[in-house]
Amino acid sequence: MKFFIDTANLDEIREAAEFGILDGVTTNPSLMAKVGVSGKKNILDHYVKICELVDGDVSAEVVATDFKGIIKEGEELAELHPNIVVKVPMIPDGVKAIKYFYEKGIRTNCTLVFSAGQAILAAKAGATYVSPFIGRLDDISTDGMALIEQIVTIYNNYGFDTQVLAASVRHPMHIIQSALIGADVVTCPLSAIKALFNHPLTDIGLEKFLADYKKANPEA
Ligand code: E4P
């Protein structure tokens, strides 16, 4: 399973990368706005900075919604760095653009996926990744994890190469359940990654080991 961080915050990316477990980064326009990056040049520069921090795929999202606009923006993003994956929304022109990018050898992440039918379209068009949003489905009392399960089953049934990237992750159980189902990638906020470390028995056990060591080595 690949582990991506879902942020545009360079400090958070650096912190996660230092754990040595990071395989990539996903961003979106909201995450870029959250870190105060605006204006075309600043946005493009920021993507390059992210690519320089992580040796892995970095999803950069287009904001155009028409075929020509998506192609123009996507080609520009793809030229920034070999690690860039063009993130394209699940809309008819987006699917058309994903097919175009596939034929040009440009990798894509089909975002804003909320149904198995949409995931089929993304795979048929040749998306590199499909991003089903677990948390946002859970937020409206719909089982986000069930969608991950459906997509993994469908892609396995037909041998689609598109990788299932579990997105909109809110907590560590989303990560664990995605891994159990067999999602190829999980993209998580730093808080969810860090929460994976925690177990009270680890803390209690470490405290005891260190206390016993100190008792046996009073001079240390
Ligand atoms: C990542 O690719 C998605 O844009 C992101 O996970 C959405 O997460 P949110 O629902 O927490 O905004």
Residues whose N, C-alpha, C, O or C-beta is under 5 A from the ligand:
A	BS01	E4P	D6 T26 T27 N28 S131 G135 R136 A167 S168 V169
